[in-house]
Amino acid sequence: MKLENFVVIVAITGIVVLFWLSSTLEPRLLPISNITIKMLESPVRVQGKITEIKEYNENILLTINDSSDSIDVYVYKKIKLEKLELAINSSIEVSGKVSEYHGKLEIVAEKIKLL
């Protein structure tokens, strides 16, 4: 086997492994108070209790609170919530991206699970 073929095979294998890892790794868990404007569009993961639930057409806005602060979590209905029974005081973990709406930071949820 030529050296060039070997290098190409190793590079392709590395790219496939990195792609697989990036889809399976979750961001590290942060306190809500650590989320800043510098983190816009960055993936985050937080835990907290639901303090408010508002439904808008086909979407939901949750307010969650941990011991450090609170933040709004915007949930598109495309996220599978049928099995989750979200209620006030439910403890949840949210993975998503930091966004800004009307000058206020929020998380656009990609995954939610009950704790």
LUMLODREN-386590 format. One line per 8 residues: their letters; for each residue z negated, y, x of N, C-alpha, C. Coordinates in steps of 0.05 Angstrom, whole numbers. Example, Ala and Ser with C-alpha at 12.3 -4.5 7.8 and 13.67 -1.06 7.14 Angstrom:
% residues 2
AS = -156 -114 264 -156 -90 246 -156 -66 264 ~ -142 -45 257 -143 -21 273 -157 1 258
END
This chain:
% residues 115
MKLENFVV = 0 -24 17 0 0 0 0 25 18 ~ 17 43 11 19 67 27 -6 85 22 ~ -13 100 41 -36 118 39 -32 138 16 ~ -7 148 12 -2 167 -10 -8 155 -37 ~ 0 130 -41 -5 116 -66 -35 113 -71 ~ -50 106 -50 -78 102 -52 -92 129 -60 ~ -84 151 -47 -95 177 -53 -89 185 -82 ~ -66 180 -92 -59 186 -119 -76 170 -139
IVAITGIV = -79 145 -133 -95 127 -151 -124 137 -151 ~ -136 143 -128 -163 153 -127 -166 180 -142 ~ -147 198 -138 -148 224 -152 -147 220 -182 ~ -129 204 -192 -126 199 -221 -152 186 -232 ~ -163 167 -217 -188 154 -226 -210 175 -227 ~ -212 192 -207 -232 213 -207 -230 232 -230 ~ -205 240 -237 -201 258 -260 -209 244 -286 ~ -202 219 -289 -210 204 -314 -240 202 -316
VLFWLSST = -254 196 -294 -283 194 -294 -296 221 -301 ~ -286 243 -289 -296 269 -295 -292 277 -324 ~ -269 271 -335 -263 277 -363 -283 261 -381 ~ -287 236 -375 -306 220 -390 -334 231 -388 ~ -343 237 -364 -370 248 -361 -373 275 -375 ~ -353 292 -375 -356 318 -388 -359 315 -418 ~ -347 294 -429 -349 290 -458 -375 277 -466 ~ -389 264 -448 -414 249 -455 -439 264 -447
LEPRLLPI = -437 283 -428 -461 297 -419 -468 319 -439 ~ -494 323 -443 -503 345 -460 -516 366 -443 ~ -515 391 -452 -528 412 -437 -558 407 -436 ~ -571 418 -416 -600 414 -415 -614 429 -437 ~ -637 419 -445 -653 431 -467 -665 457 -457 ~ -661 479 -473 -671 505 -467 -690 515 -488 ~ -710 531 -480 -725 546 -500 -707 567 -512 ~ -710 574 -537 -692 593 -550 -694 620 -536
SNITIKML = -718 628 -526 -721 654 -513 -704 656 -488 ~ -695 634 -476 -679 635 -452 -650 640 -457 ~ -641 641 -482 -613 646 -489 -608 676 -487 ~ -588 683 -471 -582 711 -467 -552 717 -472 ~ -546 742 -472 -518 751 -477 -500 741 -455 ~ -510 736 -431 -494 726 -409 -485 697 -414 ~ -496 684 -434 -490 656 -440 -469 653 -462 ~ -456 675 -470 -436 674 -492 -415 653 -485
ESPVRVQG = -409 637 -505 -389 615 -503 -399 592 -485 ~ -423 592 -476 -434 571 -460 -447 550 -478 ~ -445 524 -470 -458 504 -486 -489 504 -481 ~ -504 501 -502 -533 500 -501 -543 478 -519 ~ -568 470 -514 -582 451 -531 -610 461 -535 ~ -619 464 -561 -645 474 -568 -658 456 -589 ~ -684 457 -590 -699 443 -611 -717 463 -625 ~ -721 459 -651 -739 476 -666 -741 467 -695
KITEIKEY = -758 482 -709 -762 477 -738 -745 496 -754 ~ -734 486 -775 -718 502 -793 -736 520 -809 ~ -731 546 -808 -748 565 -823 -732 577 -847 ~ -706 575 -846 -690 586 -868 -663 571 -869 ~ -653 567 -894 -627 555 -898 -612 572 -918 ~ -588 580 -910 -570 595 -928 -543 581 -929 ~ -532 578 -953 -506 565 -956 -486 587 -963 ~ -463 586 -949 -441 605 -953 -416 588 -956
NENILLTI = -405 589 -981 -381 573 -987 -384 545 -976 ~ -370 539 -955 -371 512 -944 -387 510 -918 ~ -401 531 -911 -416 532 -886 -445 537 -891 ~ -461 532 -871 -490 535 -873 -500 551 -849 ~ -519 569 -855 -533 584 -834 -562 575 -834 ~ -571 564 -812 -598 556 -808 -612 575 -789 ~ -637 582 -795 -653 596 -775 -673 576 -765 ~ -674 572 -738 -693 554 -727 -711 569 -708
NDSSDSID = -735 558 -705 -756 571 -689 -769 550 -671 ~ -772 557 -646 -789 540 -628 -813 557 -621 ~ -829 549 -603 -853 564 -597 -847 590 -582 ~ -822 594 -573 -815 618 -558 -801 640 -574 ~ -784 632 -594 -768 652 -608 -753 637 -631 ~ -736 652 -645 -719 640 -666 -690 648 -661 ~ -672 633 -673 -644 639 -671 -629 627 -695 ~ -607 640 -703 -591 630 -725 -572 609 -714
VYVYKKIK = -567 588 -730 -549 567 -723 -528 566 -745 ~ -503 571 -737 -481 570 -756 -469 542 -756 ~ -467 530 -780 -458 503 -782 -433 502 -800 ~ -411 495 -788 -386 491 -804 -389 464 -818 ~ -379 463 -843 -382 438 -859 -367 415 -846 ~ -349 420 -827 -335 398 -814 -353 381 -798 ~ -377 391 -791 -397 374 -778 -409 355 -798 ~ -412 331 -791 -422 310 -809 -451 315 -815
LEKLELAI = -457 326 -838 -485 331 -846 -494 314 -870 ~ -476 297 -880 -483 282 -904 -508 265 -901 ~ -511 253 -877 -534 235 -873 -559 251 -866 ~ -556 276 -858 -580 292 -851 -591 306 -876 ~ -616 303 -880 -629 317 -902 -643 341 -890 ~ -629 363 -887 -640 387 -875 -657 402 -895 ~ -681 409 -887 -700 423 -905 -718 441 -888 ~ -730 461 -901 -748 478 -887 -770 461 -874
NSSIEVSG = -777 468 -850 -797 455 -833 -787 429 -820 ~ -762 421 -825 -751 398 -811 -747 405 -781 ~ -754 387 -764 -749 391 -735 -722 380 -728 ~ -706 397 -715 -679 388 -708 -673 395 -679 ~ -652 382 -669 -641 389 -643 -612 397 -648 ~ -604 419 -636 -577 430 -640 -563 433 -613 ~ -539 422 -612 -522 427 -589 -498 443 -599 ~ -491 464 -584 -469 481 -592 -464 503 -571
KVSEYHGK = -448 523 -579 -441 544 -561 -454 570 -571 ~ -463 586 -552 -474 612 -558 -452 631 -567 ~ -458 646 -588 -439 664 -600 -454 690 -607 ~ -439 710 -614 -451 736 -622 -438 744 -649 ~ -455 751 -668 -446 760 -694 -462 784 -702 ~ -448 806 -706 -460 832 -713 -482 840 -693 ~ -476 836 -667 -495 844 -647 -519 825 -643 ~ -519 802 -656 -542 784 -655 -532 757 -644
LEIVAEKI = -546 745 -626 -539 719 -615 -544 697 -635 ~ -526 678 -635 -529 654 -652 -517 630 -638 ~ -521 607 -649 -509 583 -638 -490 572 -659 ~ -465 566 -650 -446 553 -668 -449 523 -662 ~ -460 509 -682 -468 481 -678 -444 463 -675 ~ -446 444 -656 -427 423 -652 -439 396 -660 ~ -466 394 -657 -480 370 -663 -508 377 -671 ~ -518 364 -693 -545 368 -702 -558 341 -707
KLL = -583 338 -698 -597 313 -705 -626 319 -712 ~ -636 304 -731 -664 306 -739 -682 294 -717 ~ -704 306 -713 -724 295 -693 -746 281 -708
END
